[in-house]
C-alpha cells in the first residue's frame, strides 16, 4: 500500500506543474458549423446551360485551437491551428486554414505560417455575407478569389491600434524560386475604426506569377458606416496585370436591422481587364437580396437570392461553391442555411 501511495505522490508531483501551466496559459477550442441548402443554375451564353439542381453546401465550417504563453516583460508567445471540415462530405485537407506561431508585445505582433493576406482581411470586412455563400464578395470582387488569398510560407506583422488606426504587412518566402522565376507575394493594409465607422486601404502584389505574367497588383479602398439600424458599405478595387487592361470593380450594400431580423441588399460590378489582344472587355454585375435571423450571438438563420449577369467575355460567378460556367453564362441561385459558432 505504501509503495502505491509513494507512486501516486510522485506521479502527482510530475503532473501538477503541467496542469498549473495549462491553467495559467489556457488553450482554447473553437469552431464554426455552417451549411446551406441551395437551388442553382446558369443560363445564357453560347455554351450548354447548367441545369437547375439542388445542393447541400458547406460554408467553411472549421475547428481550431489557439493559445498564448506569458513570457514576462509584456511579451507573449501565441499559436493557432485551424482546420476546415465539411459537414456535407469528408474530403477536407487537415489544417489548411489560418495556422501560425508568433510573438506579441506592446510593439504589435509578428507571426509565421499560413494566414489570410491583409487585402483579404480588409476587404471582406465590408461584405455582409462574410466572404461566404453564393452571395459573397469573391463572385465579382477580389479578382474572383485571386486576391482573396490565404498564403502559405508567410510572415506577417500586425501593429497595435493607435486611436483606432492599425496596419498589417505581409510577405511570402520565395521558396518556389527557379532559374527564370522568383515568385513572391507582398501585401499591406491600413484601417481606422471609430464608433460607427470603418475605413480601409489595402494593397497586394504577386510577382512572377508565370512565364507570361511577371506582375499583378491590386488596390482597394472602402468602408462602412452605421446610422441607427442601417449599415451602409462600399468599396472600389483596381487590378493591373501583365498584358492586360486595368480591371475595375466596386460594390455597395445596405443592412437594415430590426430586432433579431436583418435585411440585406448587395450590388457588385466589375469591368475591363481584357487581354491586350482581345476585342471585347469583360463586364458583369451581381445583385443579391438576403434575410438573416439572429437567434443569438452564436446562431443565425440566413436566406438569400443572387443573380449574376455576364457579357460574352465575362465569367463572374457565385462567391462560394462556384458553378463550372463558360464566359457569358449567368449563374442564379437561392439558398437557406444555419450557422453556429462555439
Secondary structure, DSSP 8 states (H G I E B T S, - for coil): -HHHHHHHHHHHHHHHHHHHHHHHS-EEEEEEEEEEEEEEEEE-SSS--EEEEEEEEE---EEEEEEEEEEETTEEEEEEEEEE--SS-S---TT-SSEEEEEEETTEEEEEEEEE-HHHHHHHTT-TTTT-STTSGGGTSTTTTTTS-EEEEEEEEE---BTTEEEEEEEE--TT--SS---EEEEEEEEEEETTEEEEEEEEEEE--SSS--EEEEEEEEEEEEETTEEEEEEEEEEEETTB--EEEEEEEEEEEETTEEEEEEEEEEEE--BTT-SS--EEEEEEEEEEEESSSSEEEEEEEEEEEE-TT-----SSS-----TT-EEEEEEEEEEEE-
